[in-house]
Amino acid sequence: MAKDSYRLVFEYDEPLPVRRIDADGLLLPEKQHTPVRDNALALTDALFEKDALILEKPESRSVDMVGPDGAGIRFVWGGFKELGLWTKPGADFLCIEPWYGYATPVGFKGDFSQKPGLLHLKPDESWTAFWSVKAI
């Protein structure tokens, strides 16, 4: 079944602006209106023509990818700050990736350790995160 016959249904509505990446793989400074409507996102190739769609602070901790018959997968995550969604136009896959950190921002010139979005742990500190996928 074609990707555009599926949609993502988030646990909650996602009204916050989204971020994009430029042709060089750098995080653009501008934020864009979210394409999520009433907690759903229609999947089209046009949505991903400019690379990943980044939800910086998603309210949801789960998203269902469902087809016209209601069958699909449920993706659940915790401990991550961002959610990246990406594919290549014409491809028959969609990547749903919880992230902690993202691409280097356009114009960033500092040391990598100072890059925005990184997780810094002190000695003996730990960080726990998880994700799971199941059929629905």
The 8 nearest C-alpha neighbors of each residue, nearest first, counted from 0:
[[1, 2, 4, 66, 5, 3, 91, 67],
 [2, 0, 3, 4, 91, 5, 66, 89],
 [1, 3, 4, 5, 91, 0, 42, 43],
 [4, 2, 42, 43, 5, 1, 41, 6],
 [3, 5, 2, 1, 66, 67, 6, 0],
 [6, 4, 66, 3, 65, 2, 42, 67],
 [7, 5, 41, 42, 40, 65, 64, 8],
 [6, 8, 64, 40, 63, 39, 9, 62],
 [7, 9, 39, 63, 62, 38, 6, 64],
 [10, 8, 62, 38, 11, 39, 59, 61],
 [9, 11, 59, 61, 62, 8, 60, 38],
 [12, 10, 9, 59, 38, 13, 58, 37],
 [11, 13, 38, 37, 14, 9, 10, 36],
 [12, 14, 15, 35, 38, 11, 57, 58],
 [15, 13, 12, 33, 16, 35, 36, 32],
 [16, 14, 13, 33, 17, 32, 56, 54],
 [17, 15, 32, 33, 31, 30, 14, 18],
 [18, 16, 54, 31, 33, 53, 30, 32],
 [19, 17, 53, 30, 31, 52, 54, 27],
 [18, 20, 52, 27, 51, 26, 53, 21],
 [19, 21, 26, 25, 24, 27, 50, 51],
 [20, 22, 24, 25, 23, 27, 26, 19],
 [21, 23, 24, 20, 25, 49, 50, 26],
 [24, 22, 21, 25, 20, 26, 105, 102],
 [23, 25, 21, 20, 22, 26, 102, 103],
 [26, 24, 20, 103, 105, 104, 21, 102],
 [27, 25, 104, 20, 102, 105, 103, 19],
 [26, 28, 20, 29, 19, 105, 21, 104],
 [29, 27, 26, 30, 105, 104, 18, 19],
 [30, 28, 27, 31, 18, 19, 26, 17],
 [29, 31, 18, 17, 16, 28, 32, 19],
 [32, 30, 16, 17, 33, 18, 29, 19],
 [33, 31, 16, 17, 34, 30, 15, 14],
 [32, 34, 16, 35, 17, 14, 31, 15],
 [33, 35, 36, 32, 40, 41, 17, 46],
 [36, 34, 40, 33, 39, 38, 13, 37],
 [35, 37, 39, 38, 34, 40, 12, 13],
 [36, 38, 39, 12, 35, 13, 11, 40],
 [37, 39, 12, 9, 36, 11, 8, 35],
 [40, 38, 8, 36, 35, 7, 37, 9],
 [39, 41, 35, 7, 6, 42, 36, 8],
 [42, 40, 6, 43, 7, 39, 5, 3],
 [43, 41, 3, 6, 5, 40, 2, 44],
 [44, 42, 3, 45, 46, 41, 2, 47],
 [43, 45, 88, 46, 47, 48, 89, 42],
 [46, 44, 48, 43, 47, 88, 49, 42],
 [47, 45, 44, 43, 48, 42, 49, 52],
 [46, 48, 50, 49, 45, 44, 51, 85],
 [49, 47, 45, 50, 46, 88, 44, 87],
 [50, 48, 47, 51, 20, 21, 19, 46],
 [51, 49, 47, 48, 20, 85, 52, 19],
 [52, 50, 85, 84, 19, 53, 47, 83],
 [51, 53, 84, 19, 83, 18, 85, 17],
 [54, 52, 83, 18, 17, 82, 55, 51],
 [53, 55, 82, 17, 81, 57, 56, 83],
 [56, 54, 81, 53, 57, 82, 17, 80],
 [57, 55, 81, 54, 80, 58, 15, 82],
 [56, 58, 59, 54, 55, 13, 81, 82],
 [59, 57, 11, 56, 13, 60, 12, 10],
 [60, 58, 10, 11, 57, 61, 9, 62],
 [59, 61, 76, 75, 77, 58, 10, 62],
 [62, 60, 75, 74, 59, 10, 9, 76],
 [61, 63, 9, 74, 8, 73, 10, 7],
 [62, 64, 73, 8, 7, 72, 65, 74],
 [63, 65, 7, 72, 71, 6, 8, 73],
 [66, 64, 71, 69, 5, 70, 6, 63],
 [65, 67, 5, 69, 68, 70, 4, 71],
 [66, 68, 69, 4, 5, 65, 70, 6],
 [67, 69, 66, 70, 65, 71, 5, 4],
 [70, 68, 66, 65, 67, 71, 135, 64],
 [71, 69, 65, 68, 66, 135, 72, 67],
 [70, 72, 65, 135, 64, 134, 66, 69],
 [71, 73, 134, 135, 64, 133, 63, 74],
 [72, 74, 63, 133, 132, 62, 134, 135],
 [73, 75, 132, 62, 61, 131, 63, 72],
 [76, 74, 61, 131, 130, 60, 73, 132],
 [77, 75, 130, 60, 129, 61, 131, 74],
 [78, 76, 129, 128, 79, 60, 130, 75],
 [77, 79, 128, 127, 129, 80, 76, 126],
 [78, 80, 99, 98, 77, 97, 81, 128],
 [81, 79, 99, 56, 98, 55, 78, 82],
 [82, 80, 55, 98, 56, 54, 97, 79],
 [81, 83, 97, 54, 98, 96, 53, 55],
 [82, 84, 53, 96, 52, 97, 95, 51],
 [85, 83, 95, 52, 51, 94, 96, 53],
 [86, 84, 51, 94, 93, 52, 50, 47],
 [85, 87, 93, 94, 92, 47, 88, 90],
 [86, 88, 90, 89, 47, 85, 48, 50],
 [89, 87, 44, 90, 48, 86, 47, 45],
 [88, 90, 87, 44, 91, 86, 2, 92],
 [91, 89, 87, 88, 92, 86, 93, 2],
 [90, 92, 2, 89, 1, 93, 86, 87],
 [93, 91, 90, 86, 94, 2, 87, 85],
 [92, 94, 86, 85, 95, 84, 91, 2],
 [95, 93, 85, 84, 96, 86, 92, 83],
 [94, 96, 84, 83, 93, 97, 85, 82],
 [97, 95, 83, 82, 94, 98, 84, 85],
 [98, 96, 82, 81, 79, 83, 95, 76],
 [99, 97, 81, 79, 82, 100, 96, 80],
 [98, 100, 79, 80, 81, 101, 117, 118],
 [101, 99, 116, 117, 98, 102, 118, 81],
 [100, 102, 116, 103, 99, 98, 26, 117],
 [101, 103, 26, 25, 104, 24, 100, 20],
 [102, 104, 25, 26, 101, 105, 107, 114],
 [105, 103, 26, 25, 107, 106, 102, 27],
 [104, 106, 25, 26, 107, 27, 103, 28],
 [107, 105, 104, 108, 103, 25, 28, 27],
 [108, 106, 104, 105, 109, 103, 114, 110],
 [109, 107, 106, 110, 111, 114, 105, 104],
 [110, 108, 107, 113, 111, 114, 112, 106],
 [109, 111, 112, 113, 114, 108, 107, 115],
 [110, 112, 114, 113, 109, 108, 103, 115],
 [113, 111, 110, 114, 117, 109, 119, 115],
 [114, 112, 111, 110, 109, 115, 117, 116],
 [113, 115, 111, 112, 117, 116, 103, 110],
 [116, 114, 117, 113, 100, 103, 104, 101],
 [115, 117, 100, 101, 114, 118, 99, 102],
 [118, 116, 100, 115, 119, 114, 99, 112],
 [117, 119, 120, 116, 99, 100, 126, 115],
 [120, 118, 117, 121, 112, 124, 116, 126],
 [121, 119, 124, 118, 122, 125, 126, 123],
 [120, 122, 124, 123, 119, 125, 118, 126],
 [121, 123, 124, 120, 125, 119, 126, 118],
 [124, 122, 121, 125, 120, 126, 119, 127],
 [125, 123, 121, 122, 120, 126, 119, 127],
 [126, 124, 123, 127, 120, 121, 122, 119],
 [125, 127, 128, 124, 120, 78, 118, 119],
 [128, 126, 78, 125, 129, 77, 79, 124],
 [127, 129, 78, 77, 79, 126, 130, 76],
 [130, 128, 77, 76, 78, 131, 127, 79],
 [131, 129, 76, 75, 77, 132, 74, 128],
 [130, 132, 75, 74, 76, 133, 129, 73],
 [131, 133, 74, 73, 75, 72, 130, 134],
 [134, 132, 73, 72, 135, 131, 74, 71],
 [133, 135, 72, 71, 73, 132, 70, 74],
 [134, 72, 71, 70, 73, 133, 63, 69]]
